[in-house]
Amino acid sequence: MRTLIVEDDFVCRKILLAHLSKFGDCDVAIDGVEALEAFQNALDENNPYDLICLDIQMPNLDGQGALKAIRDREVKAGRVCDDAAKIIMVTSLKDNHHVFRAFRAQSDAYLVKPVSKEKLLESLVDLKLITEPV
């Protein structure tokens, strides 16, 4: 599984990296601008991400904007449905407005910080990225 972790908080990045690196290669971006660059490079190299963990509150380009841009780029590249990356919003924002907005923009899952290993692995199983938690 190839993963892109998009998180501006160092500790959250390290935690996600520790949990997800067991399942394959992980790249890291600190904001939405870096995320779009990494995402586009992966598409151009024909080695797209299977999973993107995306924070909402980040400098330069927030997670909601990055989510929309990623989905737009996938459509343009013909990567839809099963070919699209699974995107998990990982954020401290748990109000209905942000949750609904993320799902309307085609997020696949939404986890509230602090993210427990169990919830993260449960999401990976639900998204059929792994068969069972490790």
FENNOR-V816003 format. One line per field, one symbol per residue. ss: DSSP state (A for helix, B for strand, O for the rest). A space follows every 50 residues. Layout:
ss = ???
This chain:
ss = OOBBBBOOOAAAAAAAAAAAAAAOOBBBBOOAAAAAAAAAAAAAOOOOOO BBBBOOOOOOOOAAAAAAAAAAAAAAAOOOAAAOOBBBBBBOOOOAAAAA AAAAOOOOBBBBOOOOAAAAAAAAAAOOOOOOOO
